[in-house]
Amino acid sequence: MAWPDFSEGLSIVIPTYNERDNIEQLLAEIASVAPQLKRPSEVVLVDDRSPDGTAELASQLGRDKGLDVRVVTPNGPRSMGGAIARGLDVCRWDLVCVMDADLSHPPSLIPCLIASLDGGDGVVASRYVPGADIESWPARRHLISLGATLIARIGLRVRCRDPLSGFFVFRRSFLQSVRIRGDGNKPLLEILVQARPVVSEVPYLFRNRQNGESKLNVRSIGEFLGLVVRLWPSSRDAMIRQETSGLSGLDPPQPSPNPIERTSLLRDDGPLEFQVGRNRVEHAAGHRFRLHR
């Protein structure tokens, strides 16, 4: 895949539900990073009929800040994954960045994600590569996230270290063969299993939301497990194709011959391993996540 040309625009897809307290700061940060993108851009805010007025405020802020903000209201049951799928359908540009509205994903990372796209199918902002960190998560949230990540990586044999990330960049043209249903609210996992892309992972500081309520609950965990069960046949078929061609489902992508890319792009380098201690979770590569009780 060629390096994105500066004449090519960018669509930023953001699903929202009751994010009024976060949307002003988020759009302000996107506006501040827009000059660094050096390309036309739009914000596709897919609002699931928020009763707190998120959509109306976003439209007003877009006009005030000179941002191209389009608010899309999907039909049907509320679903973050479904909202993302709807946003991807209506983007003006082929180059697409997906991110959350709760301020856990820093817009300042977007230029780096786009720059890292060269030579791959997509780029994932990752919480689980060396150099990444997670701020203000309680121990329970760490363990749930690590458990879900292991289920996805081992059960569905995906290479990406953070297959449940909600912050990533792809081209819509690459995703044409992928049917993103949005169930389980993990569209990246659907992409990784169905399309088996070569992705680069960029570390970042993940911040826990400060305003509003987390979407993690028993129902969302059940929906995620249902998604894994649904995707398993697709993963099995992909494994059969890979074994026929002599590849393992967890084999890392081949490194680029360009030495600059080898040092700047973080790729999968083996199984995901963690040690859980009394006050930290330690990655096998030596990275530590602070636990907050």
C-alpha positions as CSV (number, residue, x, y, z in Angstrom):
1,M,0.0,0.0,0.0
2,A,1.4,3.4,-1.0
3,W,2.1,6.2,1.5
4,P,-1.1,8.3,1.7
5,D,-0.8,11.3,-0.7
6,F,-1.4,14.7,0.9
7,S,-4.1,15.4,-1.7
8,E,-6.1,12.5,-0.2
9,G,-8.5,13.5,2.4
10,L,-9.2,11.8,5.8
11,S,-12.5,10.9,7.4
12,I,-12.6,10.6,11.2
13,V,-15.4,8.4,12.4
14,I,-16.5,8.9,16.0
15,P,-19.4,6.9,17.6
16,T,-21.2,8.8,20.4
17,Y,-23.9,8.3,23.0
18,N,-24.3,10.8,25.8
19,E,-20.8,12.4,25.2
20,R,-21.9,16.0,25.7
21,D,-19.3,16.5,28.5
22,N,-16.5,15.3,26.3
23,I,-17.3,16.5,22.8
24,E,-16.1,20.1,23.1
25,Q,-12.6,19.1,24.2
26,L,-12.4,16.3,21.6
27,L,-13.3,18.6,18.7
28,A,-11.0,21.3,20.0
29,E,-8.1,18.7,20.0
30,I,-9.0,17.6,16.5
31,A,-9.1,21.2,15.3
32,S,-5.6,21.8,16.8
33,V,-4.2,18.8,15.0
34,A,-5.8,19.4,11.7
35,P,-2.9,21.6,10.3
36,Q,-0.5,18.7,10.9
37,L,-2.6,16.4,8.8
38,K,-1.8,18.6,5.7
39,R,-4.9,17.2,4.0
40,P,-8.6,17.9,3.8
41,S,-10.5,16.2,6.6
42,E,-14.0,15.6,7.9
43,V,-15.5,14.4,11.2
44,V,-18.3,11.9,10.8
45,L,-20.0,11.8,14.2
46,V,-22.4,8.9,14.4
47,D,-24.7,9.7,17.3
48,D,-27.1,7.0,18.6
49,R,-29.9,9.4,19.5
50,S,-28.2,10.8,22.6
51,P,-30.8,12.3,25.0
52,D,-28.1,14.8,26.4
53,G,-27.9,16.8,23.2
54,T,-24.5,15.5,22.0
55,A,-25.4,15.7,18.3
56,E,-26.7,19.3,18.5
57,L,-23.7,20.5,20.4
58,A,-21.3,18.8,18.0
59,S,-22.9,20.5,15.0
60,Q,-22.7,23.9,16.7
61,L,-19.1,23.4,17.7
62,G,-18.1,22.3,14.2
63,R,-19.4,25.6,12.8
64,D,-17.7,27.6,15.6
65,K,-14.3,25.8,15.1
66,G,-14.4,25.7,11.3
67,L,-14.4,21.9,11.3
68,D,-16.3,19.9,8.7
69,V,-18.5,18.0,11.1
70,R,-21.3,15.8,9.8
71,V,-23.7,14.3,12.4
72,V,-25.2,11.0,11.3
73,T,-28.1,9.3,13.2
74,P,-28.4,5.6,12.6
75,N,-31.6,3.6,12.7
76,G,-32.2,0.5,14.6
77,P,-30.9,-0.6,18.1
78,R,-28.2,1.4,19.7
79,S,-24.8,-0.2,19.2
80,M,-21.3,1.4,19.2
81,G,-20.1,-1.2,16.6
82,G,-23.2,-0.6,14.5
83,A,-22.6,3.1,14.7
84,I,-19.0,2.7,13.4
85,A,-20.2,0.5,10.6
86,R,-22.7,3.2,9.6
87,G,-20.0,5.8,9.7
88,L,-17.8,3.9,7.4
89,D,-20.6,3.6,4.9
90,V,-21.1,7.4,4.6
91,C,-17.5,8.7,4.7
92,R,-16.4,11.0,1.8
93,W,-12.8,9.8,1.8
94,D,-11.2,6.5,1.4
95,L,-8.7,7.0,4.2
96,V,-10.5,6.5,7.5
97,C,-9.6,6.9,11.2
98,V,-11.9,5.4,13.8
99,M,-11.7,6.6,17.4
100,D,-13.8,7.0,20.6
101,A,-15.4,10.2,21.9
102,D,-14.5,9.7,25.6
103,L,-11.1,11.3,25.4
104,S,-9.2,8.0,25.9
105,H,-7.9,8.3,22.3
106,P,-5.6,11.3,21.7
107,P,-6.2,13.1,18.4
108,S,-2.6,14.1,18.5
109,L,-1.7,10.5,17.5
110,I,-3.6,10.7,14.2
111,P,-0.7,12.1,12.1
112,C,1.5,9.3,13.4
113,L,-1.0,6.6,12.6
114,I,-1.4,7.9,9.0
115,A,2.4,8.2,8.6
116,S,2.8,4.6,9.8
117,L,0.4,3.3,7.1
118,D,3.1,2.9,4.5
119,G,3.6,-0.7,3.5
120,G,0.7,-2.2,5.4
121,D,-3.0,-2.6,5.2
122,G,-3.8,-0.7,8.4
123,V,-2.5,0.9,11.6
124,V,-3.7,0.2,15.1
125,A,-3.1,2.5,18.1
126,S,-2.1,-0.2,20.6
127,R,-2.2,-0.5,24.4
128,Y,-0.2,-3.7,24.4
129,V,3.1,-3.0,22.7
130,P,6.3,-1.7,24.3
131,G,6.1,2.0,24.9
132,A,2.4,2.0,25.5
133,D,0.7,2.7,28.8
134,I,-2.7,2.6,30.4
135,E,-3.6,5.3,32.9
136,S,-6.1,5.1,35.8
137,W,-7.5,1.6,35.2
138,P,-8.5,-0.4,38.3
139,A,-7.0,-3.9,38.5
140,R,-10.4,-5.5,37.6
141,R,-10.5,-3.5,34.3
142,H,-6.9,-4.5,33.4
143,L,-7.7,-8.2,34.0
144,I,-10.9,-8.1,32.0
145,S,-9.1,-6.4,29.1
146,L,-6.2,-8.8,29.1
147,G,-8.5,-11.8,29.3
148,A,-10.6,-10.6,26.4
149,T,-7.4,-9.9,24.4
150,L,-6.1,-13.4,25.0
151,I,-9.4,-14.9,24.0
152,A,-9.3,-13.0,20.7
153,R,-5.6,-13.6,19.9
154,I,-5.6,-17.3,20.8
155,G,-9.1,-18.3,20.0
156,L,-9.3,-16.4,16.7
157,R,-5.6,-16.6,15.9
158,V,-5.1,-12.9,15.1
159,R,-1.6,-11.4,14.9
160,C,-2.4,-7.9,16.3
161,R,-1.4,-7.4,20.0
162,D,-4.4,-5.2,20.6
163,P,-7.2,-6.6,18.5
164,L,-9.9,-5.0,20.6
165,S,-8.6,-1.4,20.1
166,G,-11.1,1.2,19.1
167,F,-8.5,3.5,17.6
168,F,-7.3,2.5,14.1
169,V,-6.7,3.6,10.5
170,F,-7.7,1.7,7.3
171,R,-8.8,2.4,3.8
172,R,-12.5,1.9,3.0
173,S,-11.5,0.3,-0.3
174,F,-9.6,-2.4,1.7
175,L,-12.6,-3.0,3.8
176,Q,-15.0,-3.7,0.9
177,S,-14.6,-7.4,1.4
178,V,-15.4,-7.2,5.1
179,R,-18.9,-7.3,6.4
180,I,-18.8,-5.3,9.6
181,R,-22.0,-6.1,11.6
182,G,-21.0,-4.3,14.7
183,D,-22.2,-6.9,17.2
184,G,-19.9,-7.2,20.2
185,N,-18.8,-3.6,19.6
186,K,-15.4,-4.7,18.3
187,P,-15.3,-3.8,14.6
188,L,-11.5,-4.0,14.5
189,L,-11.7,-7.7,15.5
190,E,-14.2,-8.3,12.7
191,I,-11.7,-6.8,10.2
192,L,-8.7,-8.7,11.5
193,V,-10.5,-12.1,11.4
194,Q,-12.2,-11.6,8.0
195,A,-9.6,-9.8,6.0
196,R,-6.4,-11.0,7.8
197,P,-4.6,-7.6,7.1
198,V,-1.0,-6.8,7.8
199,V,-1.1,-4.0,10.4
200,S,1.4,-1.9,12.2
201,E,0.9,-1.0,15.9
202,V,1.7,2.4,17.3
203,P,2.0,2.7,21.1
204,Y,0.1,5.4,23.0
205,L,-1.1,6.5,26.4
206,F,-4.6,5.3,26.9
207,R,-6.5,7.4,29.4
208,N,-9.6,6.2,31.2
209,R,-12.7,8.4,30.6
210,Q,-13.1,11.3,33.0
211,N,-16.7,12.2,32.1
212,G,-19.7,10.1,31.5
213,E,-20.3,6.4,32.1
214,S,-18.2,3.5,30.8
215,K,-19.9,1.2,28.3
216,L,-18.3,-1.9,29.9
217,N,-20.9,-4.0,31.6
218,V,-22.1,-7.6,31.8
219,R,-24.1,-7.3,28.7
220,S,-21.2,-5.9,26.7
221,I,-19.0,-8.8,27.9
222,G,-21.7,-11.3,26.8
223,E,-21.9,-9.6,23.4
224,F,-18.2,-9.8,22.9
225,L,-18.1,-13.6,23.7
226,G,-21.0,-14.0,21.2
227,L,-18.9,-12.1,18.6
228,V,-16.0,-14.5,19.2
229,V,-18.2,-17.5,18.7
230,R,-19.6,-16.0,15.5
231,L,-16.2,-15.2,14.1
232,W,-14.6,-18.6,14.9
233,P,-15.7,-20.4,11.7
234,S,-14.2,-17.5,9.7
235,S,-10.9,-17.8,11.7
236,R,-10.8,-21.5,11.2
237,D,-11.2,-21.2,7.4
238,A,-8.5,-18.6,7.3
239,M,-6.2,-20.9,9.3
240,I,-6.8,-23.7,6.8
241,R,-5.8,-21.4,4.0
242,Q,-2.7,-20.2,5.8
243,E,-1.6,-23.7,6.7
244,T,-2.1,-24.7,3.1
245,S,0.3,-21.9,2.1
246,G,2.7,-22.8,4.9
247,L,2.0,-19.9,7.3
248,S,1.0,-20.0,10.9
249,G,-1.9,-17.9,12.1
250,L,0.4,-16.2,14.7
251,D,3.4,-15.8,12.4
252,P,4.4,-12.2,12.5
253,P,4.3,-10.1,9.3
254,Q,7.6,-10.1,7.4
255,P,9.6,-7.0,8.3
256,S,10.0,-4.2,5.7
257,P,13.4,-4.1,3.9
258,N,13.5,-0.4,4.7
259,P,15.6,-0.1,7.9
260,I,13.7,3.1,8.9
261,E,10.4,1.2,8.9
262,R,11.8,-1.6,11.0
263,T,12.7,0.9,13.7
264,S,9.6,3.1,13.5
265,L,6.8,0.5,13.1
266,L,6.0,-1.8,15.9
267,R,4.9,-5.3,14.7
268,D,3.9,-8.5,16.4
269,D,6.9,-10.3,17.7
270,G,5.5,-13.4,19.4
271,P,2.8,-14.7,21.8
272,L,1.2,-12.3,24.1
273,E,2.4,-13.0,27.7
274,F,1.7,-11.2,30.9
275,Q,2.7,-11.7,34.6
276,V,0.2,-10.4,37.1
277,G,1.6,-9.2,40.4
278,R,0.1,-7.6,43.4
279,N,0.2,-4.1,42.1
280,R,1.1,-4.3,38.4
281,V,0.6,-6.2,35.2
282,E,3.9,-6.8,33.4
283,H,4.2,-7.5,29.7
284,A,6.7,-10.2,28.6
285,A,8.8,-7.5,26.8
286,G,9.2,-5.6,30.2
287,H,6.4,-3.1,29.9
288,R,4.4,-2.5,33.1
289,F,0.9,-1.3,33.5
290,R,0.1,0.5,36.8
291,L,-2.9,-0.9,38.6
292,H,-5.3,1.4,40.5
293,R,-7.5,-0.1,43.1
